[in-house]
Amino acid sequence: MTTALLLVGCVAIWAFLAWDAPIDRYQGVIQKILYVHVPMAIGTYLGFVCTALGGALYLWKGDERWDRFALSSAEIGVLFAVLMLISGPIWAKGTWGKWWSWDLRLTVTLLLFFVYVAYLLLRSFTEGSERAARFAAVYGIAGIALIPLNYFAIKIAAGRSIHPENLGGDSLGAGMRWPFLMGMVAMVAVFAFLLVRRMEIGRLRAEQSRRRALAGREEAPWASS
């Protein structure tokens, strides 16, 4: 309960700072989507990096807890990716006059989303399979190659991207840095909260499956002979 209250407080401070931030002279009020869109991108990256980390540790140690960590991270990463792909086009429509443009960064972002949606589909169709878990671990590790490509897409595009530059401290106007940083902190806190809760659900499901399997063997002892 205390953790949830702290999380609500963190998000409330973020929302207040974003609301109180100055309005950009060129983009107007729609620029404030920055304080949502970029933190969602950070949550997406964090989710998929944790998926790869959990997969690598599962391959190394063979502990199913790391497999649950990878799966939980992928689910949360996809959730953040959906929110990122919703907020981005809204910002683009208000700023550039169109919802979508097939430039390199947007294309790689969409591809990254589909890669981990496919990861979740694989896991849902092969639940409980150790072989599928190992394949998914390798797949999840390979998928993060798209993250640095996504980040450096603007430089790779060499001026052909609709995104002007990667955001940094110097590219934020006066009064924008704190709401931007608080958005990052809030999204990391939200990610951690959701991950812990999703891991707990995964643990309970695994225990329930083991109890059912044990009960089935006790009811039909001849099946194991």
N, C-alpha and C positions, 0 to 999 in steps of 0.2 A: 504493500500500500504506500509506504514511504517513497519507494522508488518511483511509483507511478505519479505521485504528487510532485516530486522533483522534476520529473520529465514534463509534466504539464506546465510547471513553472518556467522551465527552460524554453518551451515552445511559446509560452505567452510572452516572455521577454523578447524573443525573436520576432514575434508578430508585431509587438508594439514598436520595436526599433525600425522594422520595415515600414510600418505605417507612418512613423514620424520622420523617416528619411526624406531628404529634399527631393523634389521632382526634377528629373533631368530636363535641361533646357531644350534638347533636340528631340528626344523620344517622348517626353511627357510622362504621364503617370504609368503607362504600360511598361516602362523601364523597370518598375518595381518587381516585375516577374523574375528579374535577375536574382532576387533574394530567395526565390523558390526553385527556379530552374537549375541553377548551378549546384546548390546543395543536393538536389535530386540526382544530378549527374555523379556527385561524389558518393552518394549512397549506392548508386548502381555499380560504380567501379569497386567500391568496398565489398559489396556482395559477391561479385564475380571473382575478385582476388581471394576472398575467403573461401570460395568454392574450390579454387585451384589449390589453395593451401591445405584445406581439409582433404581433398583428393590425394595430394602428395603424401600427407601423413598417413592416410588410410592404406595406400600402397606400401608404405614403409613398415608400418606397425601392424596392419591387419586388424585394427581395433574399429569395431562398427560405430563407436561414438564419433570418430572422425568422419565417417561416411555420413552420419546424421548431421554433423556440423556442415559438411559440404552441401548437402541437399537443402538444409534450412537456409543457408546463405544464398543459394541460388534462387530460392523462392522469394526471399526478401529483395534480392538484387533485381529480379524481374518486376516485382511490384514497383520499386523505385524507377525502373526503366520505363514502365508504362506512364507514370506520373511525369517523367522527364519528357517523353514523347508527346504528352498532352500539352504541357506548359510551353514547350519549345515552339510549336506551330502557332499558338496563341500570340506569343511574343513576336514571332516572325510576321504574322499577318498585320499586326499593329505597327511594326517598324519598317518592314520591306514591302508590304502590300500583298504578300502571298503566303499561303499556309506552308508550302513545302518547296524545296528546291533540291534537285538531285546533285548537290555538290558533294565533295569527298567526305567531309565530316558527317553530314546527315546520312549519307549512304552507309558509311561504316557504323554509325550509331544504330541504324535500323538492323544491319547485319548482326551486330553484337547482341541485340535483343532477340533476334530469331535463333541465334546459336544457343542461347541459354533457355529459350522456350523449348527448343528441341531436346535439350538436356533434361528438362522436367518431364517432357513427354516420354522420353526413354525410361526414366525412373518410374513413372506411373504405370507403364505397360509391363515392366519387369520387376515389380516390387518383391523384395525378399531374395532376389537372385544375386549371389556373390559375384558371379561372372559379370553380370550387368553392372554391378557396383564398381568393379574394377575398370571396366570399359568406360563407364561414366566418369571415373576419376581421371583417366587419361584425356578424355574429351574435354572435361572441365579445365584441365591444365592447359591444353592446346588453345582453348577459346580465349584466354586472356591475352594472346598475341595481338588481338584486335584493340586492346586498350591503349597501348602506346601509339599504335597507328591512328587511333581516333584523336588522341591528344595532339599529335604532331601533324594532323591532317592539314591544318591551316598553312603550315610552313611547306609541306609537301606540295600543296596546291599552288603555291607561289603566286598569290594574288588572285587566283580564280575562285576562291571561296567567298561566300557571302558573309562569313564571320570575319571581322577585321583583324582580330588577334586573340590570343589566349589571355584571359584576365589575370592581372597581377595587381599588387598593391599600388603601383604607380598609375594604373589605368582607371582607378576608382576616383570619383569626384569627392569633393569635401562633404563629410557627413555620411558617406556611403560605406566606409570601411567597417564600422562596427556592426551594422545590421548584416552585412555580408559575412563577416566572421562568425557572428552569432548564429546565422543560418547553418554554417558548416558544423558548429558545435552541436546545435540542436539535431541536425540530421544524423550525426554520428551517435548521439544519445538515443535517438529513436531507433536507429539500426540495431544498437546493442540490446535495447529493451526487447525488440521484436525477435532478435536472434535467440536470446535466453528463453523467451516464452515458447518459441517454435521448437527449440531443442528439448524442452521439457515435454511438449506434446509428443515429439518423436520417441523420447525415452518411454513414456507411458504406453504408446502404441506397441513398441518392441516388447515390453514386459507382458502386455496383454496377449500378443501373438505367441510368446513362449509359454504362457500359462495355458492357452488353448491347445497348443501342440502337445504339452505334457498331459493335459486332461484327455486328449484323444488317444494317446498311447496307453494311459491307464485304463481307459474304457475298452480298448481293443488290444490287449497284450499280445495276442497271436500275430498282430501285424508286424511286430518287431522281431519275431522268432524266425 
